């Protein structure tokens, strides 16, 4: 026995007797292993909702709604207007949407705002234009092409565009 003091600090003894685990008593789990690192994942959808659509065939659907409300179906059955109407309570065109059947006639549908531009006379289905200073690099369907597309030029950005329908293209710009 010690002459002055206790064998263990009072707070340790009280915590032990009360069944309270001590902070630092057990090794901490590595935070990076669980994915907690302080950075938020970018939000994938601007709006998510459900809709009851009896008689709609299929299990999945992907579509684009252009200004004016017209639908361009990329995957799934025709007759997706009720899904678009449910989504438009929270989201205005233009947007890209995906839907999946949940149970019976219940569908989950999610949409993301998009930028659309008209590019008349452009060949191909996918474009990528990179502008860095005076240097420009244009890819059309993965192949190098000469020239540029002024409507897509954004200095210091890589701009990707993919054809939605006819001369209408969806555009995404990413900083370099």
Secondary structure, DSSP 4 states (H G I P E B T S, - for coil): --SSS-SS-HHHHHHHHHTPPPTTSSPPPPHHHHT-SSPPPPP--SEEEEEE-TT--SSEEEEEE-TTS-EEEEES-S--HHHHHHHTTT-PSSEEEEEEEEETTEEEEEEEE-EEEE-TT--SSEEEEEEETTEEEEEETTEEESS--GGG--TTEEEEEEEEETTEEEEEEEE-
